[in-house]
Amino acid sequence: MTKKILFICRGNSARSQLAEAIVNRDYPHVYQAFSAGSKPGQVDIRTINTLEQAGYQTRSLRSKSIDEFRDQQFDYVITLCSSAQKECGVFEHSQESLFWDLPSPTSLSEESFEASLYDLQKRIELFATVHSESSDPEFDPLILHKCLSDKTRLMITLMVFTEVELSVGELCDALQESQPKISRALGVLRTCGIVSDRRKGQWAFYSIASKMPLWAIDILDASVKSMREPILAASQLLNRSVYRPNKHL
C-alpha cells in the first residue's frame, strides 16, 4: 500500500511542484505525492520547462491551496520553505511533519530550477532509503539493534560470537548473572534469530544463528573490538567456570 505525501511551499509554483513530480514518477510503488501552497498562485513556467526537459509529465500540475487537503490524511507532510511553515503550522491530519528549508529558485535564473530539481531528487532519494523496509527479508536490521540494546543480551551475543558455543552455566559464570536472567535473555535472542541452540542430553549449547547475514556479523565483530575490556574480563571468568568442560560433550 502506497503512503501519501503532501509537499507544501508558499506559492506552490516551484519547489513543491518539482517534489510532487519526482515522487509520482520515480517512486509510484511506494508513495503518492501531492503539493499545495499557503498562498498559491500559478505554476512557474520555468518549473514546467525544467521538468519536461528532465522527462517528467507536467499536464496535471496546477497550483493548489492547502485548504483543498485539510480533511485528508497524509503519512508525511513536508514543508519546503520557512514562510509556509510559519503560515501553515502543524497539519492536523498527518502522521509525521517534516521541514526541508530549500532556497526558492523563482527569483533567480532558469539554471536555479535545474539545481532545485537535482537537490530534491537527492533529498527524496535519501528520504525513501531511510524509510524503506529491510532489503533482507530473512533478517531485519531493526530487530537486531532492538534485541542488542539490552546489555545482558549484547554481552551474551558477543561472548557466544567469540567462543563459538556456550552453555547457560558457562554464560552465568562469565557474566556473573543468575540462571533465570541468562535463560530469559537467550530466549529473546533465539526468538530474534540471533542465536540457535543444540542439545546434548540435559545440556543446551548456544551459537550464533547460521542465517545471520554478513553485515550483521560485521556489526558483532566491530562490537567485540569496541568492548574489548569487558569481553576479556568475562573470558577470564569463563575459563574458571566449573561448567567449562561440558562444552566438549
N, C-alpha and C positions, 0 to 999 in steps of 0.2 A: 504494500500500500504506500503510495507516494505521500510525502509530507509537504505541507503548504508553507510557502514563504511570502511575506509581504515586504517589499523594499519601499522605503519612504525617503523622499527628499523634498525640499521646499516647493519647487515648481513642477516636479515630475516631468522634466524636459530633457534630462541628460543622464545623470548617474543611475537613477532608479530604473530608467528605461533600458539602459545598457545591461544592468544586472538582470532584469527580467528576461531579456532576450537570451543572455548567456545561459541562464539556468534552464530555460524551457527548450533550448536546442541541445545543450551538452549534457544535461542530467535529467532527461524526461522520465527515466525509470525510477528515480529516487525522489525528485522534487517537482512541484508545480509552483511556478512563481507568478506573482502579481506585483504591480507597482502603483504608487499613489503619491500625491503631494499635499502638504499642509495648505499651500496656496497655489493650486495648479494653474498652468497657462496653456502653452502649446508645446508639442514635441519639437525640439530644436532640429532644424533641417540637417545640421551637422551630425546630430545623433543618428539620424536615418542614414545619411551618406556613409558614416563610419561603419555602421552595422552591415549595410548592404555590401560594402567593399570587403568585409570580412566573411561574407557568405551567410549572414543571418536574415531571416524573414522579418519584414517590418510592416506588413499590411495591417496587422491587428493592433499596432501601437497607437495609443491615444493618451492624452493627459487626463488623469482622473483624480478626484478628491478622495481623501481618506474617509470621508463620510459615507462613501459607497460601500465601505468594508467594515463599518463599525460593528455590525451584528454578526460578522463572520468569525469563525475560529481559525487561527493560524498556529502552526507549530513554532514558527520563528517570525518575529517582526524585526527587520534590520533597518535602522535609520542611518542614512548616509551623509548627513550634514548636521552640524550643531544647531542651526536655526530651527530645523524641523524637529529635532529632539526637544527643544525648549517649548515649541508650539504644540507638539502632539502629546508630550508627556508619556505616560505609560499606556500602552494599548491594552485595553481590558481583556480582550479575547485572545491573548497569545500565551502559549506555553513558555516561551522564552523570548526576551527582548535583548537585542544586541545593538551596539553602536560602532559603526565604522566611519570615522571622520575623514572623508576623502575630499580633496580640493575640487571645487567646481570648475569644469572646463569652459563654461559658457561665455566667460568674459575674455577668453584667450583665443588662440588660433585653432584651426581645424586639427592640427597635429596634437593638440592637447586632448582632443576627443579620442584619438588613437591611443594615447598614453593612458587615459582613463579606462578604455576598454581593456588594455593589457593588464593594468593594475587590478581591475575587477575580476578578470579571468583567473589571475593567480590567487587572489583573495578567496574567490569562490572554490577554487580547486583545493586550497588548504582547508577551508570550511568543510567541504564534502569529505575530505580524507579524515579529518578529526572526528566527524560524526558517522563515519562508515562502520558497518558491522565488521567483526573479525573476519579476516581473509582465510583463516584456518578453521574450517567447520568442526574439526576434531578437538581443537584446543583453543579456548578463549583467553586472550591475554588479561582481560578484566578479572576473570576468575582466579588466575594465577596471582595477580597482585593483591586482590582482596584476601585470598587464602593466606598469603605470606605476610600480611600486615600485622599478624599476631606474632609476638616474639618467640613463644614456645614452638609454634608451628614452623616458623622460619628456622630456628635452630635445629629442630628435628630434621627438616628437609636438608639443611646443609650438612649435618652430621651423616645422614644416610647417603648423601651425594658423595662425600669424601671417603666414607668407609665401605661403600658399595651395598652393604647389607647389615642391618642391625635388628636385634630383638627389643621387645618392650623393656626387659630388665636392663639391658645394656644402655638404652636411652635414659632410663630412670637414673642410673648411676652417673652417666656422663653429664646430664643436665641438672642433676640434683632436684628432681621433681618427683611427685608422687605417681604411683602407677595409674590411678584413675585419670589424672590430668594428662599424662602421656597417651593413654589409650583414647581419651576423647579427642585429643589433637590429631592422633593418627587416623581416627575415624573420619574427621573432616578432610584431612589430606587425601585419604583414599576416595572419598566422595567427589572431591575436586579433580581427581585423576592425576594427582601429583605423585603419589606412591602406590605401589601394589604390594601384596603380601604373598608369601608361600608358607605352607605349614609342613612341619616335620614332627609328627607325633603331637605332643602338647605344646610345642613351640611354634611361634609365628615370627617370621623374619620379613622385614620391610626393606624394599629397594625403590629406587626412582622408577616410575612407570615407563614402560618401553615406548609408549606413544608420545612421550614428551618431545616436541619439535626442537630443532637445533637452536632457534632463537631463545627458547626457554632455558636450555642447557647453558647457553652463553650467559644468561642472567644469573643462574646459580653459580657459575664459575666466577663471575665478577663479584658476586656477593661473598663467596668464600674468601676471596682476596681482601675485600674491604673489611671483613670481620675476622681477620687472622688471629688476633689475640684471644677472643672468647672461644674460637674453634680449637685453638691449641690447648687451652685450659680444659675444655671438655674432652679432648682426645686423651689428655693425661689421666683424667678421672676414668675414662672408658678403659684404659689399659689396666687399671686397678680393679675393674669390675669383676665380681665373683661370677657373673654370667658370661664373661668373655669367652670361655671355651665352648659354650653352646653354639656359637656361630658356626662351628665346624661340624655340627651334627649332620 
